[in-house]
Amino acid sequence: MPQLTQADFAAFKAEAESRGISLPPTVTRFAMDADAQPGMAPNGGIPAIVSTFIDPEIVRTIFAKQKAVDILGEKKKGSWALDTMMIQRIEQSGDVAGYDDYSEQGGNQVTSHWENRQVYRYQTMVTYGELEQERYGLAMLPYVAEKQRAAAWTLNQAQNKFYFYGVDGLLNFGILNDPDLPAPITPITVDGATLWSAKQVVDIYNDILALYQDLITRTNGAIGDGIDMASPLVLGMSPNASVWFKRANEVFGNTVEKMVKDTFPNLRIEIAPQYDTDAGELVQMFAENAQGQDVGYCAYSEKLRAHPVVTMTSSWKQKHSGTTYGAVITQPGLFAQMLGV
């Protein structure tokens, strides 16, 4: 077929009109393009992000639960500006003599003592930029809110650590290292084994009884109307130790936990990873209260203080802070400890 040229356009247009095809006035020449070929690389047709679904549900990393407050409770003491807490203790003493109308023998005394605890203030910073937060917003992530949440979590995690270990260099101690806590006893040795993983159900149960015996021996039963197995007690151990605490008896199907709870009906069991110490697995048993008084508590003066938001040129920053007095053990003699289970 002969190739058309621009000179043939007038004849082509006339022929088209004779066949009922009208071309727009703007069409005055042929498009003499070569055979069109694709100039772009093969592709899926649309950007991959267009066919991507961003799930608005946020999946958060799981961390160990912060258990100090569950174990010992928590109290606010004083205000943010105070540096020291003084714990007042008194002890009564006296003597009696045989009665006589004219005798003035016998007497009573009150001895007082103030125990000091020093506050520790700690902080963390939240910072975010204008472009930074808008970019995260494109992914439907509430970036600033998540940073504020992270600050609260960070302070709470630090507080939990201070409640267990206190703060070095200060009169600030924890549930595990108060210097007045009694020395841990050792587990009963059975066939050369002391670890619960190598013991039978009854042997682990007897270790719990040994803890209770240590509590009785050192306090002469001075809890409520006297320590008994119905007294409100707390038993603390690590997650690893709790595995063997659930070991079952092959004959009767009883677990150690069931036997202990049957024996101590008001016993509360608390699990915390901090009981897995460098020196071995630690188990604590203590009374929740004695004669109407708590045997200890976690203390702070300011749980979470949100300082002013500071506006920079294209960013913002905010300080968050908290305080701790550590764990205040008011009756260390009502604690018993066993190390090496």
Residue pairs with C-beta under 8 A, 6 or more apart in sequence:
4 12
4 30
5 30
6 29
6 30
6 32
8 30
9 28
9 29
9 30
12 30
13 23
13 27
16 22
16 23
17 23
54 139
54 140
56 140
58 141
58 146
63 157
64 273
65 272
66 156
66 157
66 159
66 160
67 160
67 270
67 271
67 272
67 274
68 159
68 160
68 163
68 164
68 174
68 175
68 272
68 274
68 298
68 327
69 160
69 163
69 298
70 270
71 175
71 234
71 236
71 270
71 272
72 163
72 175
72 296
72 297
72 298
72 327
73 294
73 296
73 297
73 298
74 297
74 298
74 299
74 300
75 297
75 298
75 299
76 299
76 300
76 301
76 303
77 85
77 299
77 300
77 301
77 325
78 85
78 119
78 301
79 301
79 302
80 301
80 302
80 305
80 323
82 119
82 301
83 118
83 119
84 116
84 117
84 118
84 119
85 116
85 117
85 118
85 119
85 299
85 301
85 325
85 328
86 114
86 115
86 116
87 114
87 115
87 116
87 117
87 328
87 330
88 112
88 113
88 114
89 112
89 113
89 114
89 115
89 330
90 110
90 111
90 112
90 113
91 110
91 111
91 112
91 113
92 108
92 109
92 110
92 111
93 108
93 109
93 110
93 111
94 106
94 107
94 108
94 109
95 106
95 107
96 106
97 103
97 105
97 106
98 105
116 171
117 171
117 172
117 173
117 299
117 325
117 326
117 328
118 170
118 171
118 172
118 325
119 172
119 301
119 323
119 324
119 325
120 162
120 167
120 170
120 172
120 323
120 324
120 325
120 326
121 321
121 322
121 323
122 155
122 158
122 321
122 322
122 323
122 324
123 319
123 320
123 321
123 322
124 151
124 154
124 155
124 319
124 320
124 321
125 151
125 317
125 318
125 319
125 320
126 147
126 148
126 150
126 151
126 317
126 318
126 319
126 320
127 147
127 315
127 316
127 317
127 318
128 143
128 144
128 147
128 315
128 316
129 314
129 315
130 314
130 315
131 314
132 143
132 315
133 143
133 144
136 142
136 143
137 143
151 320
152 304
152 320
155 304
155 320
155 321
155 322
158 322
159 300
159 303
159 322
159 324
162 172
162 174
162 324
162 326
163 174
163 175
163 298
163 324
163 326
163 327
164 174
164 175
164 176
164 272
164 274
164 327
165 174
165 176
165 177
165 274
166 172
166 173
166 174
166 177
166 178
166 326
166 327
167 324
167 326
172 324
172 325
172 326
173 179
173 326
173 327
173 329
174 326
174 327
175 236
175 274
175 284
175 296
175 298
175 327
175 329
176 274
176 275
176 277
176 282
178 327
178 329
178 332
180 329
180 332
181 329
181 332
181 335
181 337
182 214
182 218
182 332
182 333
182 335
182 336
182 337
183 337
184 282
184 337
184 338
184 339
184 340
185 210
185 211
185 214
185 336
185 337
185 338
185 339
186 194
186 338
186 339
186 340
187 194
187 195
187 196
187 207
187 210
187 338
187 340
187 341
188 194
188 203
188 206
188 207
188 210
190 199
190 200
190 203
193 199
194 340
194 341
195 281
195 340
195 341
196 204
196 207
196 241
196 244
196 245
196 247
196 281
196 341
197 244
199 207
199 244
200 247
200 249
201 247
201 248
201 249
201 254
201 255
201 256
201 259
202 249
204 244
204 245
204 247
204 256
204 341
205 256
205 259
205 260
207 283
207 338
207 341
208 235
208 256
208 260
208 285
210 338
211 235
211 283
211 285
211 336
211 337
211 338
212 229
212 264
212 285
212 336
214 336
215 227
215 285
215 286
215 287
215 334
215 335
215 336
216 227
218 333
218 336
219 227
219 333
219 334
221 227
221 228
222 290
222 291
222 334
223 231
223 287
223 290
223 291
223 334
224 231
224 290
224 291
227 287
229 263
229 264
229 265
230 264
230 265
230 266
231 266
231 287
232 266
232 268
232 287
232 288
232 289
233 264
233 266
233 267
233 268
233 285
233 286
233 287
233 288
234 267
234 268
234 269
234 270
234 284
234 285
234 286
234 287
234 288
235 260
235 267
235 268
235 269
235 270
235 283
235 284
235 285
236 269
236 270
236 271
236 272
236 275
236 283
236 284
236 285
237 245
237 269
237 270
237 271
237 275
237 281
237 282
237 283
237 284
237 341
238 271
238 272
238 273
238 274
238 275
238 276
238 281
238 282
239 271
239 273
239 276
240 276
240 281
241 275
241 276
241 281
241 283
241 341
242 269
242 271
244 256
244 341
245 255
245 256
245 257
245 260
245 269
246 255
246 256
246 257
247 255
247 256
248 254
248 255
249 255
257 269
260 267
261 267
261 269
268 288
275 281
275 282
275 283
275 284
276 282
277 339
279 339
279 340
280 339
280 340
280 341
281 339
281 340
281 341
282 337
282 338
282 339
282 341
283 337
283 338
283 339
283 341
284 335
284 336
284 337
285 335
285 336
285 337
286 295
286 296
286 334
286 335
286 336
287 295
287 331
287 334
288 294
288 295
289 295
290 331
290 334
293 330
293 331
294 330
295 329
295 330
295 331
295 334
295 335
296 327
296 328
296 329
296 330
296 331
296 332
297 327
297 328
297 330
298 324
298 326
298 327
298 328
299 324
299 325
299 326
299 327
299 328
300 322
300 323
300 324
300 325
301 323
301 325
302 321
302 322
302 323
303 322
304 320
304 321
304 322
305 320
305 321
305 322
306 318
306 320
307 318
307 319
307 320
307 321
308 318
309 316
309 317
309 318
310 316
310 317
310 318
329 335
